[in-house]
Every structure is written in structure tokens, then in C-alpha cells.
Amino acid sequence: MSKVLAAATAALLVFTVAPALAKPNKAALEKSYLDLNEQCRGGSGDDPDTIKACDQREEVSARLRQLHVCFAGDRFQRCK
């Protein structure tokens, strides 16, 4: 089961995170952030996949901040 989850996570990252990190597309970055945030918050704190999702979420968050976009509460807004 964990191998299937790892493969699904890897595929998700290839198709959502990698393009978002390569090109500063606001919509793609926002989608990647939401997907990674769900994995990060929904996973076990000691699971390497959860830790990886949280780390990648922070990378996407930094890219969004470069575009002056922040996630606050439950939505994206312009950073102050």
C-alpha cells in the first residue's frame, strides 16, 4: 500500500509541483500549494512522504510570495 501511495505522490509531484517550480504561473503554484498542503496536514508527522510534502509546500509558498501571493486561513490573497 505504501509503495502505491509513494508512486501516486511522485506522479502528483511530477505533474503539479515540477512545472509550477519551473515557471512562475500563479494558478499552477496555487494548485500545487493546495495539493501539498493537503498531503502535509493530512499525513503522519513522522512519515517521510509527509515531511517531503511539507518541505515542498514551503518551496511553493516561497515562490508564491515572490509573486506577492500568500495563503491566509482558507484562501489566497495579496501579501502585505
C-alpha positions in Angstrom: 0.0 0.0 0.0 2.8 2.5 0.9 4.5 1.8 -2.5 1.3 2.7 -4.3 1.0 5.9 -2.2 4.6 6.7 -2.9 4.2 6.2 -6.6 1.0 8.3 -6.6 2.7 11.1 -4.7 5.7 11.0 -7.1 3.4 11.2 -10.1 1.5 14.1 -8.5 4.7 16.0 -7.8 6.0 15.4 -11.4 2.8 16.8 -12.9 2.0 19.6 -10.4 5.0 20.7 -8.5 7.8 20.4 -11.0 6.0 22.6 -13.7 5.0 25.1 -11.0 8.5 25.5 -9.7 10.0 25.8 -13.2 7.6 28.6 -14.4 6.1 31.2 -12.1 2.5 30.5 -13.1 0.3 31.8 -10.3 -2.6 29.3 -10.9 -0.3 26.3 -11.1 1.6 27.4 -7.9 -1.7 27.9 -6.0 -2.9 24.4 -7.1 0.4 22.8 -6.1 0.3 24.6 -2.7 -3.2 23.3 -2.0 -2.3 19.8 -3.0 0.9 19.8 -0.9 -0.9 21.4 2.0 -3.5 18.6 2.0 -0.7 16.0 2.0 1.2 17.8 4.6 -1.6 18.5 7.0 -3.3 15.1 6.4 -0.2 12.9 6.8 1.5 11.5 9.8 4.2 13.7 11.2 6.9 11.0 11.2 6.1 9.8 7.7 8.9 10.7 5.2 6.3 11.4 2.5 4.5 13.9 4.8 7.8 15.6 5.6 8.6 15.8 1.9 5.2 17.3 1.1 5.6 19.9 3.9 9.1 20.9 2.6 7.8 21.2 -1.0 4.8 23.2 0.2 7.3 25.7 1.8 9.2 25.9 -1.5 6.0 26.6 -3.4 4.9 29.1 -0.7 8.2 31.0 -1.2 7.6 31.2 -5.0 4.1 32.5 -4.4 5.5 35.2 -2.0 7.8 36.3 -4.9 4.5 36.9 -6.8 3.1 38.7 -3.8 0.6 35.9 -3.1 0.0 34.4 0.4 -2.3 31.7 1.7 -4.2 33.1 4.7 -6.7 30.9 6.5 -8.5 29.2 3.7 -7.8 31.4 0.6 -5.0 33.1 -1.3 -4.6 36.8 -1.1 -2.1 39.5 -1.9 0.7 39.6 0.6 1.0 42.8 2.6 
